[in-house]
Amino acid sequence: MYILTACMNNDKMFTITRNTTKDQLLLLRNTSKFTCPQCEAPLRLKIGKVVTPHFAHIVLTQCLTSFSERETPTHLIGKQHLAEFFTRVGCKVSVEAYLPKISQRPDLLVRNKRNTFAIEFQCSVIPIDDIEKRNVGYLRIKIPSIWLLRTPPTIPMNAPGISVIKLSKFIQAFMKNLPSSGNTIITYDPTTAKFIYISQLIHISGTSFLAKIRALSIEQQTFPFAQIKILTKEEREDYWNLFQYKRLKYLQNRIHSSPFGVKDRLLKLCYENKIRPEDLPLHIGFPIQDSQVIQAHLVEWQLALISALRKLHIQVNDITETWIESFILMQCKFTDLVKAKAVIKCYCHFLHMLDYNSVNPINSIVVSESKLLELFEEVIVANRCEN
Ligand SMILES: [Zn+2]
């Protein structure tokens, strides 16, 4: 367990920063006594060549369990960078401050004129429940928490722009809906000292997302964190084209790669509707914010929904909350019922805007691509799925 802050000579707190020189540390090691601010056990000051200088418990104690994570050298460096950053932007910073009321120790506790925030720099994968538990703790003492994820290695940092990326369920848990950039994950990469924004996340299928990647050096960052600008018209078109390319490829491959053979729901629905998967109209498989909460591909659940409406002779305007809920429970694998309902509602709203007549055969309804692009821009720009 590596930490940066210790109690020095039973008196005051001492934090190792990047400005502390090796000579200073060597002198301190010979002249001072360091103890753990939390369990009061003695600490050793370790000054090595490879790992950032840090403190470690001489004897392993219970105290370890209340620490935020098994800390790594990257985590230590990240913490130091972030401590310097918050100091530069005018905050009072305590590194690894212990909060006795909730027995928690955020990586940083930062205070600006108005508020105190707990900052967690997360490098390792931990159970999502643990994150929630810690947030509940912070909430109890009315300290908002900000989680910064270490930039995942799969993010193309050197090729900013719009790309297809994979995000594990763990990383997805850090998604926040921001006013200008939609579903966004703010990450920090200590190696390059850059904040990497993964923004405008739109789910394709499985763990694949479309995203806009932007880098911001730590010198340019502000607090509250800078926001990503709304997509330009060109970027929105890039998004649309990349999305359609992926959708079509998925549909073309589906026949060959179906894991379910003749029981495949998508293929069965296509057969019933007398249409080949790759010929499905573009309004089936339309991107919807947060659709990752439903596990099937967009095309599949949207086709299932439209087919169900057609079979039951229900028009979009007549869809009720109860109908949506039973559709989800019977036809979808989902991770979050409330969000899944919002996703289906959003799609119904989209159909409503198309004046969709759900009684007509599926392939008889043609919506122009320009109209769809317009609605897509509305979804992505206005971030509107609230109703
Ligand atoms: Zn301790």
Residues whose N, C-alpha, C, O or C-beta is under 5 A from the ligand:
A	BS01	ZN	C36 Q38 C39 E40 C63
